[in-house]
Amino acid sequence: MVSSETGIYDLFVVGGGVNGAGIARDAAGRGLSVLLCEKDDLAQGTSSRSGKLVHGGLRYLEYYEFRLVREALIEREVLLESAPHIIWPMRFVLPHNPQDRPAWLVRLGLFLYDHLGGRKRLPGTRSLNLATAPEGAPIKRDYRKAFEYSDCWVDDARLVVLNALDATARGARVLTRTACSAIRRRDGLWFIEMTDTRTGAKTEARARCVVNTAGPWVNDVIGRIGGLNSTRSVRLVKGSHIVVPKFWEGRQAYLVQNPDKRVIFINPYQNDLALIGTTDIPYEGRPEDVTADGNEIAYLLKSVNRYFKQQLTSDDIVYSFSGVRPLYDDNAENPSAVTRDYIFEVDATDNQAPLLSVFGGKITTFRKLSEHALERLKPFFPKMGPAWTAKAHLPGGDMAAADFDLFLGELKARYRWLPSDLVKHYARLYGTRTHALLAGATSLDDLGPAFGSLFREREARFLIENEWALTADDILDRRTKHGLHMTPAERQAFTHWLDRQQAAA
């Protein structure tokens, strides 16, 4: 039996990554009715497997991507203001290797980086003497000079969830574990069949416009529509990362150069860990099957060991992950040179219901991409409201002066019974939504039993009830990073608890 969604939506969005969630949020805030479906969990694909950076893309300057870099640098500060709990400044130390890029070229790139985007909040570039600067302590003595510049860190999966939350608060409907199984045009509308991937139940919906933000599957969605072909395509490029124990003092990150002209980030991660990546490998398999292979891991280890005194081996790896970046195929021979910009394709042949497909993009520019997407659709929805997201906070980000440290101090004063590391964990993940998480609690006992050092039952229930979390992976790997700090036995115990809750529901 097939059930039906009542009414006709303005937009049907396929894909719950950062672009889909961002467009759904923007559209709902402009007064459009929106239904978003995602076949897996929010951010389960590319959007949770990034390098966790909001950055201008320093290396893109070498490929003359000035428009993209400028847009990304401007967006960097917009996003920092909108969600200071999940986005924060980070300083990057770039040891200079004269065998790679010459110093004058690095200085020129950093000068442009400092000035292209109208930098306001972040400090500018400076030179370092690695022999005397504390940032040089872990670096081999072969490297005497470095440059330090600013970018930002982001919790990528939470960025997606917060956009989806804001979309629903503004009237959108978000369905996870729901595949777009069939799609066709008829009588000026889209007729969509959705399949619940857990139960197989089918639902039909109608919409005036379809927005295809399926990422690596964007061409698959187009292919399901009879008689429709795209002149554009995505090029799948695999990027892998490894996580190791942090092996230096300080909060700074490092960016190192390779003889092949790629750069590798070595970033502080989860307080006591380091995130190292990424690779750029052409990929032709199923996006669902992507994993970090031995050659990539060896490449990353060699890149780090070239610069650092402490030599890493595969035994140091705590965790590895890989994602498929669906880049717009501009026919570049080198995967690293493939543009990170985005392209739209609008099909509205003979004034039929429009289909907007998104090719490419990056996390940093998702908000601007969403604005541009809605601009492309304005001829079809002339009464939609104006752009609004540039000055709006994401859920939990509405803290005074966008000052996280001030907000953290206020939380500690209000919840004196909470251990300092736990209140910081809540502040970082939930921002001002921490008050809803802790409503009515006056002691640790009120938060329920602990599954891990900072993971308690109340947080799990909050995520299940408010953030579409259904599985242990949803909670431990995407909504939080508790899984990195839990033993296999703790993870199994939590999985069993979750199974019992769902059986009783």
Disulfide bonds with the S-S distance in Angstrom:
none
